[in-house]
């Protein structure tokens, strides 16, 4: 009989209820047995909806980690707590999925990588955009060599007016930044993954606090308080990799632009190019003529499993449980996620100092 994994949730807010808990509840080899949140009512509500009959509720994550029967922990807290809780969970003998970004700082992300190696437990980060149908198709195209050597790419994370005004999104102390670390992290992870290139050399970045200072601004989630908007509203970076490839990263919650694309990438290779801006398109040259092919998605294929459509989070959680069950590397390795954190931090540092940042 196959093992049923016992899961504990630390942080029962929006990302838990909007992504992890619904997808975990669909996994046949999972029982959600423990819920922790600094607001007890949130943990109780989540336990009532998603937990087993005996599910325990905590307000102190250290007490939850004392339960030796728990196999897996999902860390779904504000960014500044990711490293502390993830490391404690790994050292308590649990496998850990931590929501993106990996940590508030690159140093904390590195400590998480080291803790996973030291304990022998699995650690992954919640970059669920890798599991979209267009992402999975494009990854196969890249791996097959269809694009050739990818030497230029753009990572897109632009919203016209969609600033998250709830929770701690606007709090630099808890989050470590704004749209760059929040949504830019998804676009960067996706781009690095497509290129299979995790060796950055030098980073140059800028950030802006322009539209954030406007009173009663148009916004998808209502106006923000400029006094509490302590993170950037936009950030941009250029990354040169050790092999000479260049990545341009753009991230904004509020920008006067109609070129709006989130968690997408554009790739330029020696044999062909690709972009996700208008569906998935692959472009190139054949028989001395240029071509553009639009890939038809949604008719079965890579994003489907046993004849049923799965959402990206559903696939992410299934693959995560399979990695533990089969003792193999998770799709998102901690080493890969650490490089994302390194680059994001370098963009912030460059924006602050006005100088390029060289990475070891």
C-alpha positions as CSV (number, residue, x, y, z in Angstrom):
1,X,0.0,0.0,0.0
2,X,1.4,3.4,-1.0
3,X,2.2,5.9,1.7
4,X,-0.2,8.8,2.5
5,X,1.8,11.9,3.2
6,X,0.8,14.1,6.2
7,X,1.0,17.8,5.4
8,X,1.2,20.8,7.7
9,X,0.3,24.4,6.5
10,X,2.1,27.4,8.0
11,X,0.3,30.6,6.9
12,X,-3.4,30.3,6.1
13,X,-3.9,33.5,4.2
14,X,-4.6,34.2,0.5
15,X,-2.0,32.1,-1.2
16,X,-2.9,29.1,1.0
17,X,-6.6,29.3,0.3
18,X,-6.3,30.4,-3.3
19,X,-3.7,27.9,-4.4
20,X,-2.1,25.4,-2.1
21,X,-5.1,24.1,-0.1
22,X,-7.4,23.5,-3.1
23,X,-4.7,21.8,-5.1
24,X,-3.4,19.7,-2.1
25,X,-7.0,18.5,-1.4
26,X,-7.1,17.0,-4.9
27,X,-4.0,14.8,-4.3
28,X,-5.1,11.3,-3.3
29,X,-1.8,10.6,-1.4
30,X,-2.1,13.6,0.9
31,X,-3.8,14.4,4.2
32,X,-3.7,18.0,5.5
33,X,-3.4,17.4,9.3
34,X,-2.1,20.7,10.7
35,X,-2.8,24.4,10.2
36,X,-0.8,27.3,11.7
37,X,-1.5,31.1,11.5
38,X,-0.8,34.0,13.8
39,X,-4.5,34.7,13.5
40,X,-6.1,31.6,15.0
41,X,-9.4,32.1,13.3
42,X,-7.8,31.8,9.8
43,X,-6.2,28.5,10.8
44,X,-9.4,27.2,12.2
45,X,-11.4,28.2,9.1
46,X,-8.8,26.5,6.8
47,X,-8.8,23.4,9.0
48,X,-12.6,23.2,8.9
49,X,-12.6,23.3,5.1
50,X,-9.6,21.3,4.1
51,X,-8.3,19.4,7.1
52,X,-8.9,15.9,8.4
53,X,-11.3,15.3,11.2
54,X,-8.4,15.3,13.7
55,X,-6.6,18.3,12.1
56,X,-4.7,20.4,14.7
57,X,-4.6,24.2,14.8
58,X,-1.7,26.3,16.0
59,X,-0.6,29.9,16.3
60,X,3.1,29.0,16.9
61,X,4.8,27.1,14.1
62,X,7.4,25.7,16.4
63,X,4.7,23.7,18.2
64,X,3.4,22.4,14.9
65,X,6.9,21.2,13.9
66,X,7.1,19.1,17.1
67,X,4.6,16.7,15.5
68,X,6.9,13.9,14.2
69,X,4.1,12.3,12.1
70,X,4.0,15.3,9.7
71,X,6.0,14.6,6.5
72,X,5.6,17.8,4.5
73,X,5.4,21.5,5.4
74,X,4.1,24.3,3.1
75,X,5.5,27.7,4.1
76,X,2.9,30.3,3.0
77,X,3.9,33.4,5.0
78,X,5.1,36.9,4.2
79,X,8.6,36.8,2.6
80,X,10.6,37.8,5.7
81,X,9.6,34.6,7.4
82,X,10.3,32.1,4.6
83,X,13.9,31.3,5.5
84,X,13.4,31.0,9.3
85,X,10.4,28.7,9.0
86,X,11.7,26.6,6.1
87,X,15.0,26.0,7.8
88,X,13.3,25.0,11.0
89,X,11.0,22.7,9.2
90,X,13.9,21.0,7.3
91,X,15.8,20.5,10.5
92,X,12.7,19.0,12.1
93,X,12.8,16.3,9.4
94,X,10.1,17.7,7.1
95,X,10.2,18.1,3.3
96,X,9.3,21.8,2.5
97,X,7.5,23.6,-0.2
98,X,8.0,27.4,0.3
99,X,6.0,29.9,-1.7
100,X,7.9,32.3,-4.0
101,X,10.1,34.2,-3.7
102,X,12.5,31.8,-2.0
103,X,13.4,34.4,0.7
104,X,13.6,38.1,1.4
105,X,17.3,38.1,0.8
106,X,19.8,36.1,-1.2
107,X,21.7,35.3,2.0
108,X,18.6,33.7,3.5
109,X,18.0,31.8,0.3
110,X,21.5,30.4,0.4
111,X,20.9,29.3,4.0
112,X,17.8,27.4,2.9
113,X,19.8,25.6,0.2
114,X,22.5,24.6,2.7
115,X,19.8,23.4,5.2
116,X,18.3,21.2,2.5
117,X,21.7,19.6,1.7
118,X,22.5,19.3,5.4
119,X,19.3,17.5,6.4
120,X,18.8,15.5,3.2
121,X,15.2,16.7,3.0
122,X,13.6,18.0,-0.2
123,X,13.0,21.7,-0.7
124,X,11.1,23.4,-3.5
125,X,9.8,26.9,-4.3
126,X,6.3,27.7,-5.6
127,X,7.0,28.8,-9.2
128,X,3.8,27.4,-10.6
129,X,4.0,29.2,-13.9
130,X,6.4,26.5,-15.1
131,X,3.4,24.2,-15.3
132,X,1.2,26.2,-17.6
133,X,0.5,24.5,-20.9
134,X,2.4,27.1,-22.9
135,X,5.3,26.9,-20.6
136,X,5.5,23.1,-20.8
137,X,5.3,23.2,-24.6
138,X,8.0,25.9,-24.9
139,X,10.3,24.1,-22.5
140,X,10.1,21.0,-24.7
141,X,10.9,23.1,-27.7
142,X,13.9,24.6,-26.0
143,X,15.2,21.2,-24.8
144,X,14.8,19.7,-28.3
145,X,17.1,22.4,-29.7
146,X,14.3,24.0,-31.9
147,X,15.5,27.5,-30.8
148,X,19.2,26.7,-30.9
149,X,21.4,28.7,-28.5
150,X,19.3,31.2,-26.7
151,X,21.4,34.3,-26.3
152,X,18.8,37.1,-25.7
153,X,15.6,37.0,-23.7
154,X,13.0,39.2,-22.0
155,X,11.2,38.4,-18.8
156,X,7.8,40.2,-18.7
157,X,5.9,41.1,-15.5
158,X,4.0,44.2,-16.3
159,X,0.5,45.3,-15.0
160,X,-1.1,48.5,-16.2
161,X,-2.9,49.2,-12.9
162,X,-3.1,46.2,-10.5
163,X,-1.4,47.0,-7.2
164,X,-2.2,44.5,-4.4
165,X,-3.5,46.7,-1.6
166,X,-4.2,44.0,1.0
167,X,-1.9,42.2,3.4
168,X,1.8,43.2,3.5
169,X,2.4,43.6,-0.2
170,X,3.3,47.3,0.1
171,X,5.5,46.8,3.2
172,X,9.1,46.7,2.2
173,X,10.3,45.4,5.6
174,X,8.2,42.2,5.4
175,X,8.3,41.7,1.6
176,X,11.8,42.9,0.6
177,X,10.4,44.8,-2.3
178,X,7.4,45.3,-4.6
179,X,6.6,44.0,-8.1
180,X,10.1,42.9,-8.8
181,X,10.2,40.4,-5.9
182,X,6.5,39.6,-6.2
183,X,5.7,39.0,-9.9
184,X,9.1,39.7,-11.5
185,X,10.4,36.6,-9.7
186,X,7.9,34.4,-11.7
187,X,9.0,35.9,-15.1
188,X,12.7,35.6,-14.2
189,X,12.3,32.0,-13.0
190,X,10.4,31.1,-16.2
191,X,13.1,32.7,-18.4
192,X,16.1,31.1,-16.7
193,X,14.3,27.7,-16.8
194,X,13.7,27.9,-20.5
195,X,17.4,28.9,-21.2
196,X,18.6,26.3,-18.7
197,X,21.1,29.0,-17.7
198,X,21.7,29.7,-14.0
199,X,25.1,31.4,-14.1
200,X,24.7,35.2,-13.9
201,X,27.7,37.4,-14.2
202,X,26.7,41.0,-13.9
203,X,23.5,42.9,-13.2
204,X,22.3,46.5,-13.8
205,X,19.0,47.7,-12.5
206,X,16.7,50.6,-11.9
207,X,13.6,51.0,-9.7
208,X,10.9,53.7,-9.5
209,X,8.5,55.2,-7.0
210,X,6.5,57.3,-9.4
211,X,2.8,56.3,-9.8
212,X,2.8,55.0,-6.2
213,X,2.8,58.6,-4.9
214,X,-0.5,59.5,-6.7
215,X,-3.6,60.0,-4.5
216,X,-6.7,58.0,-5.4
217,X,-5.2,56.4,-8.4
218,X,-7.0,54.0,-10.7
219,X,-6.4,50.5,-9.6
220,X,-7.9,47.1,-10.0
221,X,-8.1,46.6,-6.2
222,X,-9.0,50.1,-5.2
223,X,-6.8,53.1,-4.3
224,X,-3.7,52.8,-2.2
225,X,-2.3,55.0,0.6
226,X,0.9,56.6,-0.8
227,X,2.3,56.9,2.8
228,X,2.1,53.1,3.1
229,X,3.4,52.3,-0.4
230,X,7.0,51.8,0.7
231,X,8.1,49.4,-2.1
232,X,8.8,50.3,-5.7
233,X,6.0,50.5,-8.2
234,X,8.3,49.5,-11.1
235,X,11.8,47.9,-11.5
236,X,13.9,46.9,-14.5
237,X,17.0,44.9,-14.9
238,X,19.6,43.8,-17.4
239,X,21.4,40.5,-16.6
240,X,24.5,39.3,-18.5
241,X,25.1,35.6,-18.0
242,X,28.6,34.0,-17.8
243,X,28.1,32.6,-21.4
244,X,27.3,36.1,-22.7
245,X,23.6,35.7,-23.0
246,X,21.5,38.7,-22.0
247,X,18.1,38.8,-20.1
248,X,16.0,42.0,-19.8
249,X,13.6,41.9,-16.9
250,X,10.7,44.2,-16.5
251,X,8.3,44.3,-13.5
252,X,5.6,46.7,-12.5
253,X,2.3,46.8,-10.7
254,X,1.4,50.2,-12.1
255,X,2.8,51.6,-15.4
256,X,1.5,53.8,-18.2
257,X,1.8,51.1,-20.8
258,X,-0.5,49.0,-22.9
259,X,2.2,46.4,-23.4
260,X,0.9,44.4,-20.4
261,X,2.1,40.8,-19.9
262,X,2.7,38.9,-16.7
263,X,4.8,35.8,-16.0
264,X,5.8,35.5,-19.6
265,X,9.0,35.4,-21.6
266,X,10.4,36.1,-25.0
267,X,13.4,34.1,-26.3
268,X,15.8,34.7,-29.2
269,X,18.0,31.9,-30.3
270,X,20.3,31.0,-33.2
271,X,17.7,28.8,-34.9
272,X,14.4,30.4,-33.9
273,X,12.6,32.7,-31.4
274,X,9.5,32.4,-29.2
275,X,7.2,34.6,-27.2
276,X,4.2,34.2,-25.0
277,X,2.7,37.6,-25.6
278,X,-0.1,36.6,-28.0
279,X,-0.6,33.0,-27.2
280,X,2.6,31.0,-27.8
281,X,4.4,31.9,-31.0
282,X,7.6,30.5,-32.5
283,X,9.3,32.4,-35.3
284,X,12.3,31.8,-37.5
285,X,13.6,31.4,-41.0
286,X,13.1,28.5,-43.4
287,X,14.0,28.1,-47.1
288,X,15.1,31.8,-47.0
289,X,11.7,32.9,-45.8
290,X,10.6,34.2,-42.4
291,X,7.8,32.3,-40.6
292,X,5.7,32.7,-37.5
293,X,3.9,29.7,-36.1
294,X,1.2,30.1,-33.5
295,X,0.9,27.0,-31.3
296,X,-2.6,25.7,-30.8
297,X,-3.0,25.0,-27.1
298,X,-6.0,23.7,-25.1
299,X,-6.7,20.6,-27.2
300,X,-5.0,18.1,-25.0
301,X,-1.3,17.3,-24.6
302,X,1.3,18.3,-22.0
303,X,-1.0,20.0,-19.6
304,X,-3.4,17.1,-19.4
305,X,-3.1,14.1,-17.2
306,X,-5.2,10.9,-17.5
307,X,-7.6,12.7,-19.9
308,X,-8.4,15.4,-17.4
309,X,-7.3,19.1,-17.6
310,X,-5.2,20.2,-14.6
311,X,-4.5,23.7,-13.5
312,X,-0.8,24.7,-13.2
313,X,-1.0,24.6,-9.3
314,X,-2.6,21.1,-9.5
315,X,0.3,19.9,-11.7
316,X,2.8,21.6,-9.4
317,X,1.5,19.8,-6.3
318,X,1.2,16.5,-8.0
319,X,4.8,16.7,-9.2
320,X,5.9,17.8,-5.8
321,X,4.3,14.7,-4.1
322,X,5.7,12.5,-6.8
323,X,9.3,13.8,-6.2
324,X,9.0,12.9,-2.5
325,X,7.4,9.5,-3.2
326,X,9.9,8.6,-5.9
327,X,12.9,10.2,-4.1
328,X,13.9,12.4,-7.0
329,X,14.7,16.1,-7.5
330,X,11.7,18.5,-7.5
331,X,11.0,20.3,-10.7
332,X,12.0,23.6,-9.1
333,X,15.3,22.9,-7.2
334,X,16.5,25.1,-4.4
335,X,19.7,25.9,-6.3
336,X,17.7,27.3,-9.2
337,X,15.5,29.4,-6.9
338,X,18.6,30.7,-5.2
339,X,19.9,32.1,-8.4
340,X,16.6,33.9,-9.0
341,X,17.0,35.5,-5.5
342,X,20.6,36.5,-6.3
343,X,19.5,38.3,-9.4
344,X,16.6,40.1,-7.9
345,X,18.7,41.3,-5.0
346,X,21.4,42.5,-7.4
347,X,18.8,44.5,-9.3
348,X,17.7,46.2,-6.1
349,X,21.3,46.8,-5.1
350,X,22.2,48.3,-8.5
351,X,19.1,50.5,-8.5
352,X,20.2,51.8,-5.0
353,X,23.9,52.4,-5.8
354,X,23.7,53.3,-9.5
355,X,26.4,50.7,-10.2
356,X,26.6,47.3,-11.9
357,X,26.7,44.3,-9.5
358,X,29.0,41.5,-10.3
359,X,28.0,38.1,-9.0
360,X,30.4,35.3,-7.9
